[in-house]
Amino acid sequence: MSLHTSRFVLARAPVMGVHQGSRQEALRRGVVLFFHGLGGGTEVHERELRLFADQGLFAVGVDAVGHGERRFPDFDARFADGNPRWLEEFLDVVEATASEVPALLDALVGEHGADPARLGIGGVSLGGYITYAALVREPRLRAAVPFLGSPEWGLPRPASPHRYPQRFFPTALFSQTGGKDDVVPPGPAKALHEQLKPLYAEAPERLRHREFPESGHMMREADWQEATRDAADWLSRFILR
């Protein structure tokens, strides 16, 4: 079945939607929000959006705050190597974007007819950070697929997701990391999953972490293909069925 792509504004955020068949039927089947990495925009992950849409999901790529169509005018200065406030600027984007997720879901459900019981989220790098942050804010998210992100922020910020393990269950969480990632080391994601195991004891099938031992932050192509394919299967399993 052919896929349909459209760009629109959702709760003031620029987005790209990809779906198969009828738009309304796809929205009712299930929705996944997907967030790109630092410096990117929705178009960077069109392949992944199409992969999720092939499963039957309405896949929505979202421009993070300060990115894509709403890129900061001083983006290059904010994220220049050597900027002592680099991490603070990065986490400001994470928090601001994650704080938009409830409004995005409200708009999808209230204005576009999405099923409120079939909502998911995912993202890469910056988008992985946003995914973890959104999970502790938004209990409607049924499944999540963060790639190469961290739930622990490295600065003493109250909103760091690792501080709130009790807020993750029952979301079906599948985290994927690179064993040689020296940009976003895999340790914090692994530690979170260990912390979450007892909280998922009644439904352990809803919690999974996988590390690709030979991949860095730019994953090997074969690993990335496997990771995204399995993420699509995960979303299908816990949102569509």
Disulfide bonds with the S-S distance in Angstrom:
none
